[in-house]
Amino acid sequence: MTDRKSELEALKADVQARLNRYHAHQNREDGALDKDFEEQATQTQNDEVVDSLESEARAELAQIEHALERINNGVGDECESCGEDIDPRRLQVLPYTTLCVDCAGD
């Protein structure tokens, strides 16, 4: 389980770094909007994409933190729905899952 915990910690750091980049983009840390109207339109569209990516990253971070909390509580390998062990192959592919394949499909 420590390998999975290490993997989740690394994943958490990666997601937090992405969130920092999204935040920097949204705060225009690389400069204000371009004076050209067409370029402003492109930058505004990019903002919408970054907002969407940020939402996905925040959701992923919440899943990672939840999985880490379950590991710390000693139940990280158990399905939180049915209580059965989660297949290690599933955990290898999706380390922050908290559901076995059967419960995830319901």
Secondary structure, DSSP 8 states (H G I E B T S, - for coil): -HHHHHHHHHHHHHHHHHHHHHHHHHTTTT----SSHHHHHHHHHHHHHHHHHHHHHHHHHHHHHHHHHHHHTT-TTB-TTT--B--HHHHHHSTT--S-HHHHH-
